[in-house]
Amino acid sequence: MKKIYPDAKLALEGLLYDNMVIAAGGFGLCGIPERIIDAMVDSGVKGLTIASNNAGIDGEGLGKLLRTRQIKKMIASYVGENKEFERQYLAGELEVEFCPQGTLAERMRSGGAGIAGFYTKTGVGTQVAKGKEVKNFNGEDYILERGIFADLAIVKAWKADESGNVIFRKTARNFNQPAATCGKACVVEVEEIIPTGSLDADAIHLPAIYVQRLICGAPYDKKIEFRTVRESA
């Protein structure tokens, strides 16, 4: 099975369609699949529901898809630092499902494991619990959260071998691993592709069985969300 593609546009060919659900890795601008996001912008696909920690910032990351009005709904944990996100939400142009970070990660992991739902105490008694089933275990209330089953997962990693075994680098691992497992198809962009057998089997974070398509997106520019410098003396 061919896994390595020359660019993100070709890697997404036949996988994108309007009104689909996408699980996206990344945390802020760390570990975001930026080449894949750019190709999605160019594709014109619309009506997207995207599950991701956040929607990037204005003009970067998933913020590019917000700017072009291709996102219909965000399932996210953090919704700050993005003026266009705020504007669209307050104007009723964007649907938002707020989901605590640990719950979001577990919902993705559950989807990847084929688990339809799970009970958690996180969010009990808050707006997060609105409309959700509540069940009492040992005298304490828990709310039912559903697993995320995405049509497509898009993730960014550090290295992969030619078979699609993947290693994430430090904090860039974030939501990428659970996001990768919960999609019907998974497209991964990496900084480097090396021969099969070059990776230590015990160091692999995402086995090749989860990866359908793979691109090398290097070189990358290090994006900084907020630059703070000391005033000149």
C-alpha positions in Angstrom: 0.0 0.0 0.0 1.4 3.3 -1.1 1.7 5.7 1.9 4.3 8.4 0.9 2.9 11.2 -1.2 4.9 14.1 -2.7 2.7 16.9 -1.1 -0.3 17.6 1.0 -2.6 18.2 -1.9 -2.1 14.8 -3.4 -2.2 13.2 0.1 -5.7 14.6 0.7 -7.0 13.6 -2.8 -10.3 11.7 -2.5 -10.5 12.2 1.3 -12.1 15.7 1.5 -15.8 16.5 1.2 -18.2 19.1 2.5 -19.7 18.7 6.0 -17.1 16.1 7.2 -15.7 15.7 10.7 -12.0 16.2 11.2 -9.8 15.5 14.2 -6.7 17.8 14.1 -3.6 17.5 16.3 -1.7 20.5 17.7 -1.7 22.7 20.8 -1.6 26.4 19.9 0.9 26.5 17.1 2.9 23.5 18.5 2.6 20.4 16.4 0.0 21.6 14.0 -0.3 20.0 10.5 0.3 23.3 8.7 1.0 21.9 5.2 -2.2 19.8 5.4 -4.2 22.8 6.6 -2.9 25.0 3.7 -3.9 22.3 1.3 -7.4 22.2 2.9 -7.7 25.9 2.4 -6.8 25.6 -1.2 -9.3 22.7 -1.7 -12.3 24.9 -0.9 -13.9 22.2 1.2 -16.5 23.7 3.6 -19.0 23.0 6.4 -16.3 21.4 8.4 -16.7 20.2 12.0 -13.2 20.1 13.5 -12.2 18.6 16.9 -9.0 20.2 18.1 -7.6 21.8 21.3 -8.0 25.2 19.7 -8.4 26.9 16.4 -4.9 28.4 16.1 -4.6 32.1 16.0 -5.6 34.7 13.5 -4.1 33.7 10.2 -2.2 30.7 11.5 -3.1 27.1 11.9 -6.8 26.3 11.8 -7.3 30.1 12.0 -6.7 30.0 8.2 -9.7 27.8 7.7 -11.8 30.1 10.0 -10.7 33.1 7.9 -12.0 31.5 4.7 -15.3 30.4 6.5 -14.6 26.7 5.8 -15.3 25.7 9.4 -18.9 25.3 10.6 -18.3 23.9 14.1 -15.4 23.7 16.5 -15.1 21.1 19.3 -12.4 22.7 21.3 -10.9 23.2 24.8 -9.4 26.7 24.4 -11.1 29.4 22.4 -9.0 32.5 23.2 -6.3 34.5 21.3 -8.3 34.4 18.0 -10.3 37.5 17.2 -11.9 36.0 14.1 -13.0 33.0 16.2 -14.6 35.4 18.7 -16.2 37.5 16.0 -17.8 34.5 14.2 -19.0 32.9 17.4 -20.6 36.1 18.8 -22.2 36.7 15.4 -23.7 33.3 15.4 -21.6 32.2 12.3 -19.7 29.5 14.2 -21.0 26.7 16.4 -18.7 25.9 19.3 -18.8 22.8 21.6 -16.6 23.5 24.6 -14.8 20.4 25.8 -12.3 20.3 28.7 -8.8 19.3 27.5 -8.6 15.9 29.3 -12.1 15.0 28.2 -11.3 16.0 24.6 -8.2 13.8 24.6 -10.1 10.9 26.1 -13.0 11.4 23.6 -10.4 11.0 20.7 -8.7 8.1 22.4 -12.1 6.4 22.9 -13.0 6.9 19.2 -9.7 5.3 18.2 -10.4 2.4 20.6 -13.9 1.9 19.3 -15.5 3.0 22.6 -18.8 4.8 22.1 -18.7 6.7 25.3 -17.5 7.0 28.9 -18.5 8.6 32.2 -16.4 11.4 33.8 -16.8 13.7 36.8 -15.2 16.6 34.8 -17.9 19.2 34.1 -20.5 17.9 36.5 -22.7 20.8 37.6 -21.4 23.2 34.9 -22.6 24.2 31.4 -20.4 21.4 30.1 -23.0 18.9 31.5 -26.0 20.6 29.8 -28.0 18.1 27.9 -25.8 15.1 28.8 -26.8 12.0 30.6 -25.9 12.0 34.3 -25.3 8.7 36.2 -24.5 8.2 39.9 -21.7 5.8 40.8 -20.9 5.2 44.5 -22.8 8.4 45.5 -21.1 10.7 43.0 -22.5 12.0 39.7 -20.7 11.5 36.4 -21.6 12.7 32.9 -21.6 10.7 29.7 -19.2 11.9 27.1 -19.2 10.4 23.6 -16.2 9.1 21.7 -15.1 11.2 18.7 -15.3 9.2 15.4 -13.8 11.5 12.7 -14.0 11.0 9.0 -10.3 12.2 8.7 -7.4 12.8 11.1 -4.7 15.3 10.3 -1.6 15.3 12.4 2.1 16.5 12.5 5.0 14.5 13.7 8.8 14.6 13.9 9.9 11.5 12.1 8.4 8.6 10.3 9.8 5.5 8.6 8.7 4.6 5.1 6.1 2.2 6.5 4.4 5.0 8.5 5.6 4.3 12.0 5.7 7.7 13.7 7.6 9.5 16.5 6.5 12.8 17.9 9.0 15.3 19.4 8.5 16.4 23.0 5.5 18.7 23.6 4.6 18.5 19.9 3.1 15.1 20.7 0.1 16.8 22.5 -3.2 15.9 20.9 -1.6 14.4 17.8 -1.5 10.8 19.0 -5.2 10.4 20.1 -6.3 12.5 17.1 -4.5 10.2 14.7 -6.3 7.1 16.0 -9.9 8.3 15.8 -10.2 9.0 12.1 -11.4 6.7 9.4 -8.3 7.8 7.5 -5.2 9.5 8.9 -2.8 11.8 7.0 0.5 12.7 8.7 3.0 15.3 7.8 6.5 14.9 9.2 9.9 16.7 9.2 11.8 13.6 8.1 11.1 10.2 6.5 13.7 7.5 7.1 14.0 3.9 5.9 11.8 1.2 7.5 13.6 -0.4 10.3 15.6 2.7 11.3 13.4 3.5 14.3 13.7 1.8 17.7 10.5 -0.2 18.0 10.1 0.8 21.7 10.3 4.5 20.7 7.4 4.5 18.2 4.5 6.6 19.4 2.0 5.9 16.6 2.2 2.5 14.8 2.0 2.4 11.0 -1.4 0.7 11.1 -3.0 4.0 12.0 -1.3 5.9 9.1 -2.8 5.8 5.7 -0.9 8.7 4.0 2.3 10.4 4.7 4.2 13.5 3.5 7.4 15.2 4.3 6.6 18.9 4.9 10.1 20.2 5.7 11.5 22.8 6.0 9.4 24.5 8.6 9.6 27.9 10.1 9.2 28.1 13.9 6.0 30.0 14.6 5.7 32.0 17.8 2.2 32.9 19.1 3.3 35.9 21.2 6.7 37.5 21.1 7.6 39.3 24.3 10.9 41.2 24.4 12.6 43.4 27.0 12.5 47.1 26.4 15.9 48.6 25.5 17.8 50.0 28.4 
